[in-house]
Each structure stands twice: as structure tokens, then as C-alpha cells.
Amino acid sequence: TFSSRMKKYYIKGACLLALLLFCSTSFSAIYYVANTGNDVNAGTITSPFLSIQRAQTAVVAGDTVYVRGGTFTMAESQIAQYTSIWAYVTLLNKSGTSGKRINYWAYPGEKPVFNYTAVNPAGYRIHAFQVTGSWIHIKGLEVVGVQVNITAHTQSECFENQGSNNIYEMLSMHDGKAIGFYLTKGGN
């Protein structure tokens, strides 16, 4: 009968709508950063961003940023934020959630190296990566050349963590004057 066919179409339509809603919320985006990229790009593998800072503006919980291999020569113009005596070059203040971390990972089989030798603003302590967000996973990055230029308080950091539930994995920090990893706040 007509009413039983309408009921079947209604049920099929409701199931299709539920499936579409589930699929649209269950997929995570993947972005790419490369030393040949540009921050006006779309962040795809063929049109990557230049900086992790730019990628952070695009990500949401569950997304992954793959950082391609090669040397990223960091510049003072890339400092994301100045606060008091601190210069945060890359400020990761966006959080993931439990079960949906924001991942900043070296592209498989490649080694991204961030060189901070040219980042030396007078009167500031340099933080290569200031991480205030939570549920973040950083893996496979190398940080070199972080400078110290305040003689009264000679402390800069490669990675400073203030968020909770973050994972730092397979990182290398060397040939600079800064502390490699500094845990100031956060748990787990």
C-alpha cells in the first residue's frame, strides 16, 4: 500500500541522513607543512602550509598535521606572540579532546628540522614551541639553535608544556642554548 511504501522511504531516508551525519563528524582532516610551502596555501600535500603556526589555525580536535622533511629556517617575523619577556615563536594554544588529539607529526620517513639561529629578539626569552593547549601529540621534530640573549635570566626553551594530556615523542633538541623540554603546568 501507499502508506507502507512511504514508511519504508521515510525509514531509509532517516537511516541515510543518520549515516551522513555520522560520517561527516567521524572523519578527521589531514594538513601538510613543508619548508617549500606558503601560509596562503590550502595545507594539502601538493599545496602545503609553510608553518605549524598557520596549520594550527586550521586544525580541530582529531586532525593531523604532517610536517615534511628538510630544514625550516625560522625568522623573527614568525614569532607568534610576545608576552612580557617571552617570545613564543610557535604557540600551540588550540586543544584536542580525549580520543581526538591534535597531532603534529613528522611525515613518515622524513625528518623536519627547525633552525632558530636567526631568532634572537633583544630582551626576550625565546620559546621555540609554547604549548598551552591540551590533548596534543608532537612527534618526530628536531629543534636546533634556540638562542638565549637575556644575561640576567638566561633561560629559553625548545618546548615548554603548560597543557594537559599532551604527548611528546621522538623529539631532538640540540646545538642551542635553551632547555630542551620544560614542564611548567598541566597534568598527565
Residue pairs with C-beta under 8 A, 6 or more apart in sequence:
28 62
28 63
28 64
28 100
29 58
29 59
29 60
29 62
29 63
29 64
30 63
30 64
30 65
30 66
31 43
31 44
31 48
31 49
31 55
31 58
31 59
31 63
31 64
31 65
31 66
32 43
32 44
32 45
32 48
32 49
32 65
32 66
32 67
32 68
32 107
33 43
33 48
33 49
33 50
33 51
33 52
33 54
33 55
33 65
33 66
33 67
33 68
33 112
34 48
34 49
34 50
34 67
34 68
34 70
35 50
35 68
35 70
35 71
35 72
35 73
35 112
36 48
36 70
37 47
37 48
37 49
37 50
37 51
38 49
38 50
39 49
39 50
39 51
39 54
41 47
41 48
41 49
41 50
43 49
43 54
43 55
43 58
45 66
48 68
49 55
49 58
51 72
51 78
51 90
52 65
52 67
52 90
52 92
52 104
53 78
53 80
53 90
53 91
55 65
55 104
56 65
56 90
56 91
56 92
56 93
56 94
56 102
59 65
59 94
59 102
60 102
61 95
61 96
61 97
61 100
61 101
61 102
61 135
62 96
62 97
62 100
62 101
62 102
63 102
63 103
64 102
64 103
64 105
65 102
65 103
65 104
65 105
66 105
66 106
66 107
66 108
67 104
67 105
67 106
67 107
67 112
67 140
67 141
68 107
68 110
68 112
69 106
69 107
69 109
69 110
69 111
69 112
70 110
70 112
70 113
71 113
71 114
71 115
72 112
72 113
72 114
72 115
73 115
73 118
74 89
74 114
74 115
74 116
74 118
74 119
74 128
75 118
75 119
76 118
76 119
76 120
76 121
78 89
78 90
78 119
79 87
79 88
79 89
79 119
79 121
80 88
80 89
80 90
80 91
80 130
81 87
81 88
81 91
81 130
82 88
82 121
82 124
85 123
85 124
85 125
85 150
85 153
86 124
86 125
86 126
86 127
86 130
87 119
87 121
87 124
87 125
87 126
87 127
88 127
88 130
89 116
89 119
89 126
89 127
89 128
89 129
89 130
90 128
90 129
90 130
91 130
91 132
92 102
92 104
92 129
92 130
92 131
92 132
92 133
92 136
92 163
93 130
93 132
93 133
94 102
94 133
95 102
95 133
95 134
95 135
95 136
95 163
96 102
96 133
96 134
96 135
96 136
97 135
98 135
98 165
100 135
101 135
101 136
101 137
101 167
102 133
102 135
102 136
102 137
103 136
103 137
103 139
104 136
104 137
104 138
104 139
104 141
105 137
105 138
105 139
105 140
106 112
106 139
106 140
106 141
106 170
111 140
111 142
112 140
112 141
112 142
113 142
113 143
113 144
114 128
114 141
114 142
114 143
114 144
115 144
115 145
116 126
116 128
116 143
116 144
116 145
116 146
116 147
116 176
117 144
117 145
117 147
117 176
119 126
119 146
119 147
120 126
120 147
120 149
121 149
122 149
123 149
123 150
124 149
124 150
125 148
125 150
125 153
125 155
125 156
125 157
126 146
126 147
126 148
126 149
126 156
126 157
126 178
127 156
127 157
127 160
128 143
128 146
128 157
128 158
128 159
128 178
129 138
129 143
129 158
129 159
129 160
130 157
130 160
130 162
131 138
131 159
131 160
131 161
131 162
131 163
131 166
132 162
132 163
133 163
133 166
134 163
134 164
134 165
134 166
134 186
135 163
135 164
135 165
135 166
136 163
136 166
136 167
137 166
137 167
137 169
138 159
138 166
138 167
138 168
138 169
138 171
139 167
139 168
139 169
139 170
139 171
140 169
140 170
140 171
141 171
141 172
142 171
142 172
142 173
142 174
143 158
143 159
143 171
143 172
143 173
143 174
143 176
143 180
144 173
144 174
144 175
144 176
145 175
145 176
146 156
146 157
146 158
146 173
146 176
146 177
146 178
147 156
147 176
147 177
147 178
148 154
148 155
148 156
148 177
148 178
154 177
155 178
155 179
156 176
156 177
156 178
156 179
157 178
157 179
157 180
157 181
157 182
158 171
158 173
158 176
158 178
158 179
158 180
158 181
159 168
159 171
159 173
159 180
159 181
159 182
160 181
160 182
160 183
160 184
161 168
161 181
161 182
161 183
161 184
161 185
161 186
162 184
162 185
162 186
163 185
163 186
164 186
164 187
164 188
165 186
165 187
165 188
166 186
168 181
171 180
171 181
173 180
173 181
174 180
